[in-house]
């Protein structure tokens, strides 16, 4: 992916409105990565710098370039309210009218809901892994029991009988 990403950075190097860059999250970029929820590498983020979104598309140059051409442009935000439709404008104005404490509380509530969803997912995956392990062990035991109940000897007897039958011809 690195060569395609470098090519993409070159393609957008002179853009007045779009930034395509990389950050080394293992060194001096770690605080920036931590602040933006980067958990694995490589991670691609896009959007308003104060509310970056996860990119979930293709990782080849053509997919990345198409996405950037369609999405890396000035977008509706508090700093570009003139680009918003009436519904988004009203939502932004509602948040702007809130006190800092109320806005912090609302952000905390939504962040908690996201954290809860992540925890629910992780718990569900863990339960699925335990169920998978249990099913795998039960299957292996059943197969061993079947094999130990004489299946191999039955097959050997059948093969032997078939061979004797063909010897008689």
C-alpha positions in Angstrom: 0.0 0.0 0.0 2.9 2.4 0.7 3.8 3.0 -3.0 0.2 3.8 -3.8 -0.1 6.1 -0.8 3.1 7.9 -1.8 1.7 8.3 -5.3 -1.6 9.7 -3.8 0.3 12.2 -1.6 2.1 13.4 -4.8 -1.2 13.7 -6.7 -2.6 16.0 -3.9 0.7 17.8 -3.0 -0.5 21.1 -4.5 -4.1 21.0 -3.5 -5.3 24.1 -1.7 -8.1 22.3 0.1 -7.1 18.7 0.5 -4.3 17.2 2.6 -3.0 13.6 2.0 -0.3 12.8 4.4 1.1 10.0 6.6 2.0 10.0 10.3 4.3 7.5 12.0 2.2 6.5 15.0 5.2 4.7 16.6 7.3 7.7 17.1 6.6 11.5 17.4 3.2 11.1 15.8 1.9 8.8 18.6 0.0 11.6 20.5 -1.8 12.6 17.3 -2.7 9.0 16.5 -3.9 8.4 20.1 -6.0 11.6 20.0 -7.7 10.4 16.8 -8.4 6.8 17.8 -5.8 5.1 15.6 -5.6 1.5 17.0 -4.1 -0.4 14.1 -1.8 0.3 11.2 -2.2 1.3 8.5 -5.3 3.4 9.4 -6.7 5.9 7.0 -8.7 8.9 8.3 -10.5 11.7 6.5 -12.8 14.6 7.0 -12.9 17.6 9.3 -9.6 17.6 11.4 -11.6 17.9 14.6 -13.9 14.9 13.8 -12.0 12.5 11.5 -13.8 9.5 10.1 -12.4 6.0 9.3 -11.9 5.2 5.7 -13.2 1.8 4.8 -12.6 1.6 1.0 -10.1 -0.1 -1.2 -6.4 0.3 -0.6 -5.1 0.5 -4.1 -4.2 3.8 -5.8 -7.3 3.9 -8.1 -9.8 3.4 -5.2 -8.0 5.9 -3.0 -7.7 8.5 -5.8 -11.4 8.1 -6.6 -12.4 8.5 -3.0 -10.2 11.6 -2.6 -11.5 13.2 -5.7 -15.1 12.8 -4.5 -14.6 13.5 -0.8 -11.6 15.7 -0.1 -13.1 19.1 -0.6 -14.5 21.8 1.6 -17.5 20.3 3.3 -20.4 21.4 5.5 -18.9 22.3 9.0 -19.1 25.1 11.5 -16.2 26.7 9.6 -18.0 26.3 6.2 -21.6 26.7 7.2 -22.4 28.2 3.7 -21.9 24.7 2.3 -24.5 23.2 4.5 -28.1 22.4 3.7 -30.9 23.9 5.9 -31.0 20.7 8.1 -27.3 20.6 8.8 -27.2 24.4 9.3 -30.0 24.1 12.0 -28.1 21.2 13.7 -24.9 23.2 13.8 -26.7 26.3 15.1 -28.3 24.2 17.8 -24.9 23.0 19.0 -23.4 26.5 18.8 -26.2 27.7 21.0 -25.4 25.2 23.7 -23.2 26.1 26.7 -19.8 24.6 26.8 -20.8 22.4 29.7 -23.9 21.1 27.9 -21.9 20.5 24.7 -19.2 18.6 26.7 -22.0 16.6 28.3 -23.6 15.8 24.9 -20.2 14.8 23.5 -19.4 12.6 26.5 -22.8 10.9 26.2 -22.3 10.1 22.5 -18.7 9.0 23.1 -19.9 6.7 25.9 -22.5 5.3 23.5 -19.8 4.6 20.9 -17.6 3.0 23.6 -20.5 0.9 24.8 -21.2 -0.3 21.2 -17.5 -1.2 20.9 -17.6 -3.1 24.2 -20.8 -4.9 23.2 -19.1 -5.9 19.9 -15.9 -7.2 21.7 -18.0 -9.2 24.2 -20.1 -10.7 21.4 -16.9 -11.6 19.5 -15.4 -13.2 22.6 -18.6 -15.2 23.2 -18.6 -16.3 19.5 -14.9 -17.4 19.9 -15.7 -19.4 23.0 -18.7 -21.0 21.2 -16.6 -21.8 18.2 -13.9 -23.4 20.5 -16.6 -25.4 22.2 -18.1 -26.6 19.0 -14.7 -27.5 17.6 -13.8 -29.5 20.6 -17.2 -31.3 20.5 -16.8 -32.1 16.8 -13.2 -33.4 17.3 -14.3 -35.6 20.2 -17.3 -36.9 18.1 -15.0 -37.7 15.2 -12.5 -39.4 17.5 -15.3 -41.5 19.1 -16.5 -42.5 15.6 -13.0 -43.5 14.4 -12.4 -45.4 17.7 -15.7 -47.3 17.4 -14.3 -49.4 14.5 -14.8 -47.2 11.4 -11.2 -47.8 10.3 -11.6 -51.6 10.7 -14.9 -51.5 8.8 -13.3 -49.7 5.9 -10.3 -52.1 6.0 -12.6 -55.1 5.9 -14.6 -53.7 3.0 -11.5 -52.9 1.0 -10.1 -56.4 1.8 -13.4 -58.0 0.7 -13.4 -55.9 -2.5 -9.8 -56.9 -3.3 -10.6 -60.6 -2.7 -13.6 -60.3 -5.1 -11.4 -58.8 -7.8 -8.7 -61.5 -7.3 -11.3 -64.1 -8.1 -11.8 -62.7 -11.6 
